Amino acid sequence: MRRALLAGFLLLLCALAGVLSASVLAANGPLGFLQTTGTTTAPPPPVPSPQIPPGVTISGVSVEYMTADEAEVAVGEAFAAPLPVRFAKRTFALDPSRYATPQIRRAIAYALAARPGTTVRLPVTLRRNRVAGWAAALAKRFDRSPVDSTLRLRNLRPWLSKDRPGRMLDRRTTTNAILDRLSTHSRRPIVAKAKAVKPAVTRASYGPIIVIRRDSKGLYLYNGMRLWRTFGVATGQSSYPTPVGRWSIVTMQRNPWWYPPNSDWARGEKPVPPGPGNPLGTRWMGLSASGVGIHGTPDSASIGYSASHGCIRMHIPSAEWLFNHVDVGTPVFIVAA
């Protein structure tokens, strides 16, 4: 009986020891190590970054389902694309980053809060002065001055070189077009326009030219390079030759007075008023050669001879016709032919 009670008591002690071991393991972890004082918490799970709603674009760039960082890269790469500018048969790639700053983060903030399918505008800070400077540099490089037609004699006839128009970049229009493309995020090529600059003197507009063949006693009037009319004239005596060279008409007078020049042959002569006996006839076309001019003469018999004191004489009706078809500045070539 006593042995049976002792065995029961031992079984009860073993059961209590198992329960106590389980409690210790539960308190100190699966390995039985003692934990430090305090409560431990597991780190929170990562929070996914917000995405831009479907169908949203920023100035034409699709950013749907992108995070802010992804959208910043996409929009930045698109804005950095060069802007083509065509001028003078060449194409130039303008770097947008030098002339504008896009406010990408600001646009992305709107895109994150936008409704699906929204188009968000990309704000851009423009550097107008830099763009204008770029257009000025382009103009300096490619603008072309007009070339005037020039006059010379070739085989005793007037010859005019070919004129050529100039070219000037329309800086204002080009500058505004660049600013517009940058502000709207467009990279559509710009075709810069140029203004044509007309030459001041052209073959078509040159006007009358006089060629006087001194020895042949002929005056040839040309309209540009085209012969217009010819006239017989009288030229200077051997002692008072008509000067050879290139001259121009500097003064024109109707019914002129004749004043005696400071020359031995005119010593003692008095001025002659307009009228039938005036040695200049009714018209005077003074040349840049001192004291020399083209004029009418009452002495028609002198035409065709070396009879004057250096001037070019014409029949009065011929001088009047010529007077009406030339101007101050008309070039006059006098050749020894």
C-alpha positions as CSV (number, residue, x, y, z in Angstrom):
1,M,0.0,0.0,0.0
2,R,2.7,2.4,0.9
3,R,4.6,1.5,-2.3
4,A,1.5,2.3,-4.4
5,L,1.2,5.8,-2.8
6,L,4.9,6.6,-3.4
7,A,4.6,5.7,-7.1
8,G,1.6,7.9,-7.6
9,F,3.4,10.8,-5.9
10,L,6.4,10.5,-8.3
11,L,4.1,10.5,-11.4
12,L,2.5,13.7,-10.2
13,L,5.9,15.4,-9.8
14,C,6.9,14.4,-13.4
15,A,3.7,15.9,-14.7
16,L,4.3,19.2,-12.8
17,A,7.9,19.3,-14.2
18,G,6.6,19.0,-17.8
19,V,4.1,21.8,-17.4
20,L,6.8,24.1,-15.8
21,S,9.2,23.4,-18.7
22,A,6.6,24.3,-21.3
23,S,6.0,27.6,-19.4
24,V,9.7,28.5,-19.4
25,L,10.1,27.7,-23.1
26,A,7.1,29.9,-23.9
27,A,8.5,32.8,-21.9
28,N,12.1,32.6,-23.2
29,G,11.7,31.7,-26.8
30,P,12.0,28.5,-28.7
31,L,15.7,28.1,-27.9
32,G,15.2,28.9,-24.2
33,F,17.3,32.1,-24.2
34,L,16.3,34.8,-21.8
35,Q,14.9,37.9,-23.5
36,T,15.9,41.4,-22.6
37,T,13.6,43.7,-20.8
38,G,11.0,45.5,-22.9
39,T,8.6,44.8,-25.8
40,T,9.8,44.2,-29.3
41,T,7.8,45.1,-32.5
42,A,8.3,43.9,-36.1
43,P,9.1,46.7,-38.8
44,P,6.1,47.9,-40.7
45,P,5.6,46.6,-44.2
46,P,6.8,49.0,-47.0
47,V,4.1,51.5,-48.2
48,P,3.9,51.5,-52.0
49,S,4.5,54.9,-53.7
50,P,1.4,56.6,-55.2
51,Q,1.0,56.1,-58.9
52,I,-0.3,58.6,-61.5
53,P,-3.9,57.7,-62.6
54,P,-4.4,56.0,-65.9
55,G,-4.6,58.1,-69.1
56,V,-2.8,61.2,-67.6
57,T,-0.3,63.0,-69.7
58,I,2.1,65.9,-69.1
59,S,2.4,68.1,-72.2
60,G,2.0,65.1,-74.4
61,V,4.1,62.6,-72.4
62,S,2.2,59.6,-71.0
63,V,2.8,59.2,-67.3
64,E,0.0,56.8,-66.4
65,Y,0.7,54.3,-63.6
66,M,4.2,55.9,-63.0
67,T,5.6,57.0,-59.7
68,A,6.8,60.6,-59.3
69,D,10.4,59.6,-59.9
70,E,9.6,57.6,-63.0
71,A,7.5,60.4,-64.4
72,E,10.3,62.9,-63.7
73,V,12.7,60.9,-65.8
74,A,10.2,60.4,-68.6
75,V,9.2,64.1,-68.8
76,G,12.8,65.3,-68.4
77,E,14.0,63.1,-71.3
78,A,11.3,64.3,-73.5
79,F,11.9,67.9,-72.7
80,A,15.7,67.5,-73.3
81,A,15.1,66.4,-77.0
82,P,16.8,69.0,-79.3
83,L,14.6,71.5,-81.1
84,P,15.4,71.6,-84.9
85,V,15.7,75.0,-86.5
86,R,16.2,75.2,-90.3
87,F,17.8,78.2,-92.0
88,A,19.9,78.8,-95.1
89,K,19.5,75.2,-96.1
90,R,21.0,73.9,-92.8
91,T,19.4,72.5,-89.7
92,F,20.6,73.4,-86.2
93,A,19.8,71.4,-83.0
94,L,18.9,73.8,-80.3
95,D,19.5,72.5,-76.7
96,P,16.4,73.3,-74.7
97,S,18.2,73.1,-71.3
98,R,20.2,76.3,-72.2
99,Y,17.1,78.4,-73.0
100,A,14.3,77.1,-70.7
101,T,13.8,75.4,-67.3
102,P,10.8,73.0,-67.1
103,Q,8.9,72.8,-63.7
104,I,8.6,69.0,-63.8
105,R,8.0,68.4,-60.1
106,R,5.2,70.9,-60.1
107,A,3.5,69.2,-63.1
108,I,3.9,65.8,-61.4
109,A,2.2,67.1,-58.3
110,Y,-0.8,68.0,-60.4
111,A,-0.7,64.7,-62.3
112,L,-0.8,62.6,-59.1
113,A,-4.0,64.4,-58.0
114,A,-5.5,64.5,-61.5
115,R,-8.5,62.5,-62.6
116,P,-7.9,59.7,-65.1
117,G,-7.4,61.0,-68.7
118,T,-6.3,64.5,-67.7
119,T,-3.8,66.4,-69.7
120,V,-1.4,68.4,-67.4
121,R,0.5,71.3,-68.8
122,L,4.2,71.5,-68.1
123,P,5.1,75.0,-66.7
124,V,8.4,76.3,-68.3
125,T,10.5,79.2,-67.3
126,L,11.9,80.8,-70.5
127,R,15.1,82.7,-71.0
128,R,14.0,85.1,-73.6
129,N,17.3,87.1,-73.8
130,R,19.3,83.9,-74.4
131,V,17.0,82.9,-77.2
132,A,17.2,86.3,-78.8
133,G,21.0,86.1,-78.5
134,W,21.0,82.7,-80.3
135,A,18.9,84.2,-83.1
136,A,21.3,87.2,-83.3
137,A,24.3,84.9,-83.6
138,L,22.5,82.9,-86.4
139,A,21.8,86.1,-88.2
140,K,25.4,87.3,-87.9
141,R,26.6,84.1,-89.4
142,F,24.2,83.8,-92.3
143,D,22.8,87.2,-93.1
144,R,24.0,88.4,-96.6
145,S,24.3,92.0,-97.7
146,P,22.8,92.9,-101.1
147,V,25.2,93.4,-104.0
148,D,24.6,96.4,-106.2
149,S,25.0,96.4,-109.9
150,T,28.2,98.3,-110.9
151,L,28.9,100.1,-114.2
152,R,31.9,100.1,-116.5
153,L,32.6,100.4,-120.2
154,R,33.2,97.3,-122.2
155,N,34.0,97.8,-125.9
156,L,32.8,101.4,-125.7
157,R,29.5,100.3,-124.4
158,P,28.1,100.4,-120.8
159,W,28.2,97.1,-119.0
160,L,26.4,96.5,-115.7
161,S,27.4,93.7,-113.4
162,K,24.7,91.4,-112.1
163,D,23.0,92.6,-109.0
164,R,22.2,90.2,-106.1
165,P,19.6,90.5,-103.4
166,G,20.6,90.2,-99.8
167,R,19.1,88.1,-97.0
168,M,18.2,89.1,-93.4
169,L,17.0,86.6,-90.8
170,D,13.6,87.7,-89.3
171,R,15.0,87.6,-85.7
172,R,11.7,88.5,-83.9
173,T,9.7,85.8,-85.7
174,T,12.4,83.2,-85.1
175,T,12.8,84.1,-81.4
176,N,9.0,84.0,-80.8
177,A,8.8,80.6,-82.6
178,I,11.5,79.1,-80.4
179,L,9.9,80.4,-77.3
180,D,6.5,79.0,-78.4
181,R,8.0,75.5,-79.0
182,L,9.7,75.5,-75.6
183,S,6.7,76.7,-73.7
184,T,4.4,74.1,-75.3
185,H,6.9,71.2,-75.1
186,S,6.8,70.9,-78.9
187,R,9.8,69.8,-81.0
188,R,8.2,70.4,-84.3
189,P,11.0,71.8,-86.6
190,I,11.1,75.6,-87.0
191,V,11.8,76.9,-90.5
192,A,13.3,80.3,-89.8
193,K,12.2,83.0,-92.3
194,A,14.4,85.5,-94.0
195,K,13.6,88.9,-95.4
196,A,14.9,89.7,-98.9
197,V,17.0,92.9,-99.0
198,K,16.9,94.5,-102.4
199,P,20.0,96.1,-103.8
200,A,20.0,99.8,-104.2
201,V,21.2,99.6,-107.8
202,T,20.1,96.9,-110.2
203,R,20.5,96.3,-113.9
204,A,16.8,96.9,-114.5
205,S,16.7,100.2,-112.5
206,Y,20.0,101.7,-113.5
207,G,18.6,104.3,-115.9
208,P,20.2,106.5,-118.5
209,I,24.0,106.4,-119.3
210,I,25.7,108.7,-121.8
211,V,28.8,107.7,-123.8
212,I,30.5,110.5,-125.8
213,R,32.9,109.4,-128.5
214,R,35.0,112.5,-128.7
215,D,36.9,111.9,-132.0
216,S,33.8,110.5,-133.7
217,K,31.7,113.4,-132.6
218,G,28.8,111.1,-131.4
219,L,26.7,111.1,-128.2
220,Y,25.2,107.7,-127.4
221,L,22.4,107.5,-124.8
222,Y,21.8,104.1,-123.2
223,N,19.0,102.9,-121.0
224,G,21.0,100.6,-118.9
225,M,22.9,98.5,-121.4
226,R,20.4,99.0,-124.2
227,L,21.2,101.7,-126.8
228,W,18.4,104.3,-126.8
229,R,19.3,107.2,-129.1
230,T,22.4,108.6,-130.8
231,F,23.2,112.3,-131.6
232,G,25.8,114.2,-133.5
233,V,27.8,116.7,-131.4
234,A,30.6,119.1,-131.5
235,T,33.6,118.7,-129.2
236,G,36.5,120.8,-128.0
237,Q,39.2,122.3,-130.2
238,S,42.7,120.8,-130.1
239,S,43.7,123.7,-127.9
240,Y,40.7,123.2,-125.6
241,P,40.1,119.5,-125.8
242,T,37.0,117.8,-124.2
243,P,38.4,115.9,-121.2
244,V,38.4,112.1,-121.4
245,G,37.1,110.2,-118.4
246,R,34.1,109.1,-116.4
247,W,32.0,112.0,-115.2
248,S,28.4,112.7,-114.2
249,I,25.8,115.4,-114.6
250,V,25.9,117.7,-111.6
251,T,23.6,120.6,-112.6
252,M,20.8,121.1,-115.1
253,Q,19.4,124.5,-116.1
254,R,16.6,125.6,-118.5
255,N,17.2,128.8,-120.5
256,P,20.6,129.3,-118.8
257,W,22.7,132.5,-118.6
258,W,26.1,132.2,-120.1
259,Y,28.9,133.6,-117.9
260,P,32.4,134.0,-119.4
261,P,34.8,131.5,-117.8
262,N,38.1,132.5,-116.3
263,S,40.1,131.8,-119.5
264,D,42.1,133.8,-122.0
265,W,39.6,133.2,-124.8
266,A,36.7,134.7,-122.8
267,R,38.6,137.8,-121.5
268,G,36.5,140.9,-122.0
269,E,33.3,138.9,-122.7
270,K,30.1,139.8,-120.8
271,P,27.4,137.5,-119.5
272,V,24.7,136.6,-122.0
273,P,21.1,136.3,-120.8
274,P,18.7,133.6,-122.1
275,G,17.6,134.2,-125.7
276,P,18.3,133.3,-129.3
277,G,22.0,134.4,-129.1
278,N,22.9,132.6,-126.0
279,P,25.9,130.3,-126.7
280,L,24.4,127.6,-124.5
281,G,21.2,127.4,-126.4
282,T,18.2,126.6,-124.2
283,R,19.5,123.8,-122.0
284,W,22.7,123.3,-119.9
285,M,23.8,120.0,-118.4
286,G,26.9,120.7,-116.4
287,L,29.4,117.9,-115.8
288,S,31.6,117.1,-112.8
289,A,34.5,118.0,-115.1
290,S,35.2,121.6,-114.3
291,G,33.7,124.1,-116.7
292,V,32.5,121.4,-119.1
293,G,28.9,120.6,-120.0
294,I,26.5,119.4,-122.6
295,H,24.4,122.1,-124.1
296,G,22.5,123.3,-127.2
297,T,24.1,125.8,-129.6
298,P,22.7,128.3,-132.0
299,D,25.7,127.5,-134.3
300,S,24.3,124.4,-135.9
301,A,27.1,124.3,-138.5
302,S,29.6,123.5,-135.8
303,I,28.0,120.1,-135.1
304,G,30.3,117.3,-136.2
305,Y,33.5,119.3,-135.7
306,S,36.0,120.1,-133.0
307,A,34.7,123.6,-132.5
308,S,34.0,124.2,-128.8
309,H,36.2,125.3,-125.8
310,G,35.8,121.8,-124.2
311,C,32.0,121.5,-124.0
312,I,29.8,119.1,-125.9
313,R,27.5,121.0,-128.3
314,M,24.2,119.7,-129.6
315,H,21.4,120.9,-131.9
316,I,19.0,122.8,-129.7
317,P,16.0,120.4,-130.2
318,S,18.3,117.5,-129.5
319,A,19.7,119.1,-126.3
320,E,16.1,119.8,-125.2
321,W,15.1,116.1,-125.7
322,L,18.2,114.8,-123.9
323,F,17.5,117.2,-121.0
324,N,14.1,115.6,-120.5
325,H,15.5,112.1,-120.4
326,V,18.5,112.4,-118.0
327,D,18.9,113.5,-114.4
328,V,21.5,114.9,-112.1
329,G,23.7,112.0,-111.4
330,T,23.5,110.4,-114.8
331,P,27.0,108.9,-115.6
332,V,28.8,110.4,-118.7
333,F,31.7,108.5,-120.3
334,I,33.9,110.5,-122.6
335,V,36.3,108.4,-124.7
336,A,38.8,109.2,-127.3
337,A,37.3,107.1,-130.0
